[in-house]
Amino acid sequence: MSTTHGSPGNEKLLKRRPRASSLHRIETDKGHHLTGPFMVQTPLGSTTPESCDSPVSSGSFRMAKQKGGFVADILSSRWVVNPVSSFKLLMIPVLLYINWELLAPYIAPQLSNPFAPLLLISYRIPDSSPDDPRYAKGYLDLAFLAFHIVFYSFLRQFVTIVICHPIARYFGIKKAAKLDRFGEQGYALLYFAVMGAWGYRIMGQLPTWWYRTEYFWIDYPHWQMKPELKRYFLMHASYWCQQLIVLLLRLEKPRKDYNELIIHHFVTLWLIGWGYLTNLTLIGHAIYMSMDIPDAFLAFSKLLNYMGWHRLKVGSLAVFLVAWTYFRHWLNLVILWSIWFEFDLIDESNRVWAPETGAWLVWWMKYQLIFPISLLQLLNLFWYYLILRIVIRSYVRSLYLFVTHFSISQIIKGR
């Protein structure tokens, strides 16, 4: 029997490891998606090992030149994390769409472009006004979803490798793992800032502005969507599907809070899928808004910490805490309150299970809505507890550094 497990070196290592259930372990775990990036980083410019298990660790697109090439990446699902392969896959329907648009008028002018559902939203309602068109939903929306999963796979890796890695190196970040984490937060900031601003713009066109929750239910079913709202909803769904694929296939090195992230992604996709299927796009849009805007502030604060701008990070954390409290908790509770107390604003004739008319909200659907949003709130509360401890620790550290610096300055002046 091997005695490796009982060697002195391993015994020391096991003694240093806190229990997996320890909250202290989470707070000091660099692999945790929330707490790790806020820990004090390696001094900028220091020499650190260039080792990481993430497939995006390469500094250039040369990472794509692996054994088997494009076909192997398709079969192994590595196209999800390989920007060259995802770009090639992305260009196939784009080129087919362009070729059809150029040649079809001369060959088959009466046929619509079969590749259009991949790139453009489908199911425009024929009798809707040209000045204010409306769209329904259907199975072709899955084609749009599939194409944009590939789109986000390329965009994520392009932003990480081509844009964020050089910026990180400029600020002295050299360790491959930190380069990848910096890239992830750069991509998150870009995505959530754009989608948050877009969601804000769309809400300004809807009766639900600003969280007028009664309109979640009045005039239900909301199956005739503005084109921007439908595109926004499907783009979000594509993003979360792509993120879940990366996690489930373990195409990147899993974080220590892997299970938490899996639960969060499943709950999010549950809400997206049911909201879209049952024509609850207005409340779905409101939930998106409550998640996107604070996540942009979170990513920004993490980037500041990676760059070593700790004073600015402390101020950013304060703004983030306010945004997170308002959007992730207060507005989420407002939505839960609306589901419980305003659900009956739905006209009684539409509180039936009648998919052919777009009505799905029988009495028990109230509980089907309450459960996942409450689960999301519980996850938010757990992370909120960690966030509060992170903010307090950051302010205590900043106060300590200020007092120390002030004391040293006074001693020097006294001399």
C-alpha positions in Angstrom: 0.0 0.0 0.0 1.3 3.4 -0.9 2.3 5.7 2.0 2.3 8.9 -0.1 -0.9 10.2 1.6 0.6 9.9 5.0 3.9 11.7 4.1 5.0 14.6 6.3 4.6 17.0 3.4 1.0 16.0 2.8 0.2 16.0 6.5 1.3 19.6 6.7 -0.7 20.5 3.6 -3.8 18.9 5.1 -3.4 20.8 8.4 -3.2 24.1 6.5 -6.5 23.4 4.7 -9.6 24.8 6.5 -12.8 22.8 6.4 -14.7 23.1 3.1 -17.8 24.5 4.9 -15.9 27.2 6.6 -17.0 30.8 5.8 -13.5 31.9 6.4 -12.4 29.6 3.6 -14.8 31.3 1.2 -13.7 34.8 2.3 -10.0 34.0 1.7 -10.4 31.8 -1.3 -8.9 33.3 -4.4 -10.9 30.8 -6.5 -14.3 32.2 -5.4 -15.9 34.3 -8.1 -17.0 37.0 -5.7 -14.4 37.2 -2.9 -11.3 36.1 -4.7 -11.0 39.2 -7.0 -11.2 41.6 -4.1 -8.3 40.1 -2.2 -5.1 42.0 -2.1 -3.4 41.2 -5.4 0.2 40.3 -6.2 2.2 43.6 -6.4 2.1 44.9 -10.0 5.2 44.1 -12.0 6.3 41.2 -9.9 7.4 37.9 -11.5 4.7 35.2 -11.2 4.4 31.8 -12.8 2.7 31.7 -16.2 0.7 28.6 -15.4 -3.1 28.2 -15.7 -5.4 25.4 -16.7 -7.8 27.8 -18.6 -7.9 27.3 -22.4 -7.8 31.1 -22.8 -4.4 31.5 -21.2 -2.6 32.0 -24.5 -1.8 35.6 -25.4 -2.7 35.3 -29.0 -4.9 33.5 -31.5 -2.1 31.0 -32.0 -3.8 28.9 -29.3 -6.2 27.8 -32.1 -3.5 25.8 -33.9 -4.0 22.6 -32.0 -4.1 19.0 -33.2 -7.1 18.3 -35.3 -7.9 21.9 -36.1 -11.4 23.3 -36.8 -13.2 20.0 -37.2 -11.8 18.6 -33.9 -12.8 21.8 -32.1 -16.4 21.3 -33.4 -16.5 17.7 -32.3 -15.0 18.3 -28.9 -16.9 21.5 -28.2 -13.7 23.5 -27.9 -15.1 26.0 -30.3 -16.9 27.5 -27.3 -13.5 28.7 -25.9 -11.5 28.9 -29.1 -12.1 32.3 -30.8 -10.7 31.2 -34.2 -13.0 28.2 -34.4 -16.0 30.1 -33.1 -15.4 32.8 -35.6 -15.2 30.3 -38.5 -18.4 28.7 -37.3 -20.0 32.2 -37.0 -19.1 33.1 -40.6 -20.7 30.1 -42.2 -24.3 31.3 -41.9 -23.3 34.9 -42.4 -21.7 34.1 -45.8 -24.6 31.9 -46.7 -27.1 34.7 -45.9 -25.2 37.2 -47.9 -24.9 34.8 -50.9 -28.6 34.2 -50.8 -29.4 37.9 -50.7 -27.1 38.5 -53.7 -28.2 35.5 -55.9 -31.8 34.7 -54.9 -33.4 37.7 -56.7 -32.1 36.2 -59.9 -32.8 32.5 -59.2 -35.7 32.3 -56.7 -37.1 35.8 -56.0 -40.2 34.3 -54.4 -38.3 32.5 -51.6 -37.4 34.1 -48.3 -33.8 33.7 -47.1 -33.7 30.5 -45.1 -30.6 31.8 -43.1 -32.4 34.9 -41.9 -33.8 33.4 -38.7 -30.2 32.7 -37.5 -29.2 36.4 -37.8 -32.5 38.3 -37.5 -35.6 37.9 -35.3 -38.6 36.1 -36.8 -42.4 36.1 -36.7 -43.3 39.7 -37.4 -47.1 40.1 -37.0 -48.3 41.0 -40.5 -51.1 43.4 -39.5 -48.9 45.4 -37.0 -48.1 49.0 -38.0 -45.0 49.5 -40.1 -44.2 52.4 -37.8 -44.5 50.3 -34.7 -44.1 46.7 -35.6 -44.8 43.8 -33.3 -43.3 40.3 -33.2 -44.6 36.9 -31.9 -42.5 33.9 -30.9 -42.0 30.5 -32.4 -39.6 27.6 -33.0 -37.4 29.7 -35.3 -36.3 31.7 -32.2 -34.2 28.6 -31.3 -32.1 29.2 -34.5 -31.5 32.8 -33.4 -30.5 31.5 -30.0 -28.1 28.9 -31.4 -26.3 31.5 -33.7 -25.9 34.0 -30.9 -24.5 31.3 -28.5 -21.7 31.0 -31.1 -21.5 34.8 -31.3 -21.0 35.2 -27.6 -18.4 32.4 -27.6 -16.4 34.4 -30.1 -17.0 37.8 -28.5 -16.1 36.5 -25.0 -12.7 35.1 -26.1 -11.9 38.0 -28.4 -12.5 40.6 -25.7 -10.6 38.5 -23.2 -7.5 37.7 -25.3 -7.2 40.6 -27.8 -8.5 43.5 -25.7 -8.2 42.7 -22.0 -4.9 40.7 -21.8 -2.8 43.6 -23.3 -4.5 46.1 -20.9 -3.8 43.8 -18.0 -0.1 43.4 -19.0 0.1 47.2 -19.3 -0.8 47.4 -15.6 1.8 44.8 -14.7 -0.3 41.7 -14.4 1.7 38.8 -15.6 0.3 35.6 -14.1 -1.8 33.7 -16.6 -4.6 33.0 -14.2 -4.9 36.7 -13.3 -4.8 37.6 -17.0 -7.8 35.4 -17.6 -9.7 36.6 -14.6 -9.0 40.2 -15.6 -10.3 39.3 -19.1 -13.5 37.7 -17.7 -14.2 40.9 -15.7 -13.5 43.1 -18.7 -16.0 41.1 -20.8 -18.5 41.1 -17.9 -18.2 44.9 -17.6 -18.7 45.4 -21.4 -21.6 43.0 -21.5 -23.6 44.1 -18.5 -22.9 47.8 -19.1 -24.2 47.5 -22.7 -27.2 45.3 -21.8 -28.0 47.4 -18.7 -28.1 50.6 -20.9 -30.1 48.8 -23.6 -32.6 47.4 -21.0 -33.0 50.9 -19.6 -33.7 52.3 -23.0 -36.3 49.6 -23.7 -38.0 50.1 -20.3 -38.5 53.7 -21.3 -40.7 52.5 -24.2 -42.8 50.2 -22.0 -45.7 50.8 -19.5 -43.6 49.2 -16.8 -41.4 52.2 -16.5 -40.0 52.6 -13.7 -41.0 49.3 -12.1 -44.7 50.1 -12.4 -45.4 46.5 -11.4 -49.2 46.5 -12.1 -48.4 46.4 -15.8 -46.7 43.1 -15.4 -50.2 41.7 -15.3 -52.6 44.2 -16.9 -53.4 43.3 -20.5 -51.8 39.9 -20.1 -50.8 37.9 -22.3 -48.0 40.2 -23.6 -47.2 38.1 -26.6 -46.9 40.9 -29.1 -43.4 42.2 -28.5 -41.6 45.3 -29.7 -38.7 44.2 -31.9 -36.1 45.6 -29.5 -37.7 43.8 -26.6 -37.7 40.5 -28.4 -34.1 40.9 -29.6 -33.0 41.9 -26.1 -34.7 38.9 -24.5 -33.2 36.4 -26.9 -29.7 38.0 -26.8 -29.8 37.6 -23.0 -31.0 34.0 -23.3 -28.1 33.3 -25.7 -25.6 34.8 -23.2 -26.7 32.7 -20.3 -26.9 29.5 -22.4 -23.3 30.1 -23.6 -22.1 30.7 -20.0 -23.8 27.5 -18.8 -22.3 25.5 -21.6 -18.8 26.6 -20.6 -19.5 25.6 -17.0 -21.2 22.3 -17.6 -18.6 21.1 -20.1 -15.8 22.3 -17.8 -14.2 24.0 -20.8 -12.5 26.4 -18.3 -10.9 25.6 -15.0 -13.9 25.4 -12.5 -14.0 27.9 -9.7 -14.3 26.9 -6.1 -17.9 28.1 -6.0 -18.8 26.0 -9.1 -22.0 24.6 -7.6 -23.3 28.1 -6.6 -22.7 29.3 -10.2 -24.4 26.3 -11.7 -27.5 26.9 -9.5 -27.5 30.6 -10.4 -27.3 29.8 -14.1 -30.1 27.2 -14.0 -32.4 29.5 -12.0 -31.7 32.3 -14.5 -32.4 30.1 -17.5 -35.5 28.8 -15.8 -36.8 32.3 -15.4 -35.9 33.2 -19.0 -37.4 30.1 -20.5 -40.7 30.2 -18.6 -41.0 34.0 -18.9 -40.6 33.8 -22.7 -42.9 30.7 -23.1 -45.7 32.0 -20.9 -45.6 35.6 -22.4 -44.3 37.2 -19.2 -41.7 39.2 -21.2 -42.4 42.4 -19.2 -41.6 41.0 -15.8 -38.7 39.1 -17.4 -37.3 42.3 -18.7 -37.6 43.9 -15.3 -35.7 41.0 -13.7 -32.9 41.3 -16.3 -32.6 45.0 -15.4 -32.3 44.3 -11.7 -29.4 41.9 -12.4 -27.4 43.6 -15.2 -26.8 47.1 -13.7 -25.3 46.0 -10.4 -23.2 43.4 -12.1 -21.6 46.1 -14.2 -20.5 47.9 -11.0 -19.3 44.6 -9.6 -17.1 43.9 -12.6 -15.7 47.5 -12.6 -14.7 47.2 -8.9 -13.0 43.9 -9.5 -11.0 45.4 -12.4 -9.9 48.3 -10.2 -8.6 45.8 -7.6 -6.7 43.8 -10.2 -5.1 47.0 -11.5 -4.0 47.9 -7.9 -6.1 51.1 -7.8 -7.2 50.4 -4.2 -8.4 53.9 -3.2 -10.6 54.1 -6.3 -11.7 50.6 -5.7 -12.9 51.5 -2.2 -15.1 54.3 -3.6 -16.3 52.0 -6.4 -17.3 49.4 -3.8 -19.4 51.9 -2.0 -21.3 52.8 -5.2 -21.6 49.1 -6.1 -23.0 48.3 -2.6 -25.7 50.9 -3.1 -26.5 49.6 -6.6 -26.5 46.0 -5.5 -28.8 46.7 -2.5 -31.3 48.6 -4.6 -31.4 46.5 -7.7 -30.7 43.0 -6.4 -32.7 43.2 -3.2 -35.2 46.0 -3.1 -36.4 45.7 -6.7 -36.3 41.9 -6.4 -38.6 42.2 -3.3 -40.8 44.6 -5.2 -41.2 42.0 -8.0 -41.9 39.2 -5.5 -44.5 41.5 -3.8 -46.1 42.1 -7.2 -46.4 38.4 -8.0 -48.1 37.7 -4.7 -50.4 40.6 -4.4 -51.0 41.8 -8.0 -51.2 38.5 -9.9 -55.0 38.8 -9.8 -54.9 41.9 -11.9 -54.8 39.5 -14.9 -58.2 39.4 -16.5 -60.1 36.4 -15.3 -60.6 35.2 -18.9 -56.8 34.9 -19.3 -56.2 33.1 -16.0 -56.5 29.8 -17.8 -54.2 27.2 -19.4 -54.8 28.1 -23.1 -51.5 28.2 -25.0 -53.4 28.7 -28.3 -54.5 32.1 -27.0 -51.1 32.9 -25.3 -52.6 32.5 -21.8 -50.8 30.2 -19.5 -51.3 31.7 -16.0 -53.6 29.4 -14.1 -53.7 29.9 -10.3 -50.7 27.6 -9.5 -48.4 29.5 -11.9 -48.1 32.2 -9.2 -46.1 29.7 -7.1 -44.1 28.6 -10.1 -43.0 32.2 -10.4 -42.5 32.8 -6.7 -40.2 29.8 -6.2 -37.3 30.5 -8.6 -37.3 34.3 -7.9 -37.2 33.5 -4.2 -34.3 31.1 -4.8 -32.5 33.8 -6.7 -33.1 36.1 -3.7 -31.6 33.6 -1.3 -28.5 33.3 -3.5 -28.3 37.1 -3.6 -28.6 37.3 0.2 -25.7 34.8 0.6 -23.5 36.9 -1.7 -24.7 40.1 -0.1 -23.4 38.9 3.3 -20.0 38.2 1.7 -20.1 41.6 -0.1 -20.7 43.4 3.2 -17.8 41.7 4.8 -15.6 42.5 1.8 -16.6 46.2 1.9 -16.0 46.4 5.6 -12.6 44.7 5.3 -11.6 47.1 2.5 -12.6 50.2 4.5 -10.8 48.9 7.6 -7.7 48.2 5.6 -7.9 51.7 4.0 -8.4 53.4 7.3 -5.4 51.4 8.8 -3.2 52.5 5.9 -4.3 56.1 6.2 -3.7 56.2 10.0 -0.3 54.5 9.5 0.7 57.0 6.7 -0.5 59.9 8.8 1.4 58.7 11.9 4.6 58.3 9.9 4.2 61.8 8.4 3.8 63.3 11.9 6.9 61.5 13.1 8.9 62.8 10.2 7.6 66.4 10.7 8.5 66.1 14.5 12.1 65.3 13.6 
